[in-house]
Amino acid sequence: MRFNLYKSNRKKPIGNRFLAVGLVLTTGAGLVTSTPFLANAQIQQQLQSSHQVINLSKAVTMTLQSHPELKALIDQEAVWQGNIEQAGIGERPQIGLMIEDAFGTGEHSALQSMQSTLTYSWLLQQEQIDGRVNAAKSQANAVIVEQKIKALDLSAIVAKQFVEILIKQERLKLNQLAVSQAQEVVDAIVKRVKAGKSSNVEMRLAQAELVRRNLAVEDLEHELKASHYQLSSLWGKPQAELKLTGNLMLKPEIPSVESQLNKLKQIPQIQQFANEQRIAQSQMELARIEAKPQWQFTAGLRRYETTDDFGLVAGVSIPWGSENRNAGTMAALRAKQDVLASQQQALMQKLDAQLYVLLQEMAHSHHVIETIQLEIIPVLENALTEAGQAFDIGKLSYNQWSDIRRELLSAQNQLLDAYQSLHLQHIEIQRLTGVPVSDSE
């Protein structure tokens, strides 16, 4: 099926023959990935043979697989795995050897009265080890949440650039058709000048209009090259030429406020606050455990050189002092939890308002698209047809006729603006609600 953003049945050389390529962006929740419908199969084959064909899903996948910011977070996860492993290692037991009553004088000269004691000492520290491991695991989970946030942000960036390129492609086609029309107008007026039906002034004005249209095409071609390079740079392989597929004509539906607010509670940003609160809780538990005295036990064997006898030795060391030595740390962590709870509530309020505004803007964009398509463009197309007929018989000046053509071109560009706004608003809603961008062509 072929979709025409700009439809006209006028066939005369001076008529309005704006034919646009459609594109549709769609995600798991309705974003839009596009498939430009080219003017003919030959052009399509040429583009496919010379450019890499990319859809939104592929662009997102390549970006997430190779973007350095995301790879850095993945590497950071390995760092925390090492920290967790290290946290599980306690103090090493100690082996000691003590020699007494040796190399003295009299009865204690040389080794004849020597006593040697071999000891083995260890700390009761399993509770502390478990606390350190739990704290490290909580912090490692924060990296996973950061990965989710970064993936959503990168996906949204890719999708927005993707939409903008597709819009520019549509504008380029629109302006190329405008150039073709402007050339046909110049040719028609030249004939009229030779026949004495138009003045040289009208011919000069038509020629100036043709130059302006060519400049608009050139500007868009440069912008597209830059945008293609910028997009492909996101996956580390910049290319000046890409062929993006999609369809702008498929309008994403406006989701309900209630469903989107429910999704807000599950987004990674809110999970991040919850995770930081868990980190603070695990740090409080670790501080409480570390405040407890660590008992050290010693056991060993003593040898008496004079009698060639052995005896067992044992001991225990208990640190002396208050168990409240980490009270300040624990108070600070409790206060941090309160701060995080307040920040989480503030973020929810901010996102709530932002989401509501975006949903209202989506509804407005839908209305603008329908109004332009059904009420403005058809009226201007009819007006242009009538103006062309009036110009042919000398009842309308070139300037009046040209103004109507500009109005129609402006309306067609406004339609593209509305489609662009609609899809960008939908992408932002997906980013806010944590919906991954995916292709559902």
Secondary structure, DSSP 8 states (H G I E B T S, - for coil): ----SS-----STTS--------B---TTS---B----SSHHHHHHHHHHSEEE-HHHHHHHHHHH-HHHHHHHHHHHHHHHHHHHHT-----EEEEEEES-S-SGGGSTTTT-EEEEEEEEE--HHHHHHHHHHHHHHHHHHHHHHHHHHHHHHHHHHHHHHHHHHHHHHHHHHHHHHHHHHHHHHHHHHHHHTTSS-HHHHHHHHHHHHHHHHHHHHHHHHHHHHHHHHHHTTT---S-EEE-BBTTS------HHHHHHHHTTSHHHHHHHHHHHHHHHHHHHHHHHHS---EEEEEEEEETTTTEEEEEEEEE---S-TTTTHHHHHHHHHHHHHHHHHHHHHHHHHHHHHHHHHHHHHHHHHHHHHIIIIIHHHHHHHHHHHHHHHHTTSS-HHHHHHHHHHHHHHHHHHHHHHHHHHHHHHHHHHHHT-------
